[in-house]
Amino acid sequence: MPKARCKLCMLLAVAGPLIPLAGIAVAATLASGWWSFWDNAFSDLGNPRYDPVTAIVFNSALYTGAVLITVYAVLCIPRAGGLEAVLLALVGFTLGLVAVFDETYGHAHFVASAAFFLAMIPYVIAYSAKRSPKLLATAALGTASTSLLWYMHLVRDTPPGAAPPELTSIILLLAFYTLHAREVLGGCGGAG
């Protein structure tokens, strides 16, 4: 990969997830008087009916990260990783839908959020399946664990808010995304 492209891909790979995470942190801090990690979903931070300022911070950070992740997937993942690029682009695209269809859109927001969290699974599995049985087993265990947390939240209302299973899903995605980015950018110097 040419040096200029390496630099761009490194920037996209880091900024893509970092901007949404920073946006979540800033929005949660701004909403500390009414938002609770245990009782709320991260998407509550993007609901302008609760607080227009936190909604702008949250939704713009999610959308910006979504665009950067999608561009990174399309521009930087080599052709040999075509399926992984498509699946990661799908993760980015669906993240953008979460920002566009905030909670005020009702069922459309639920569908966008479900699509985002479900899109993570094939990406994580496809990436790990091409690497090693041990990594695939780790991905399967992580997916099963996050699925159990989602089950507990959706069926048992424990925790009452979606933020805990959302965060565990995001951590699982970030673990495999980081491994993948290090692999993709390994020849760029300082990334591998």
Beta strands, then each sheet from edge to edge (+ up, - down):
end
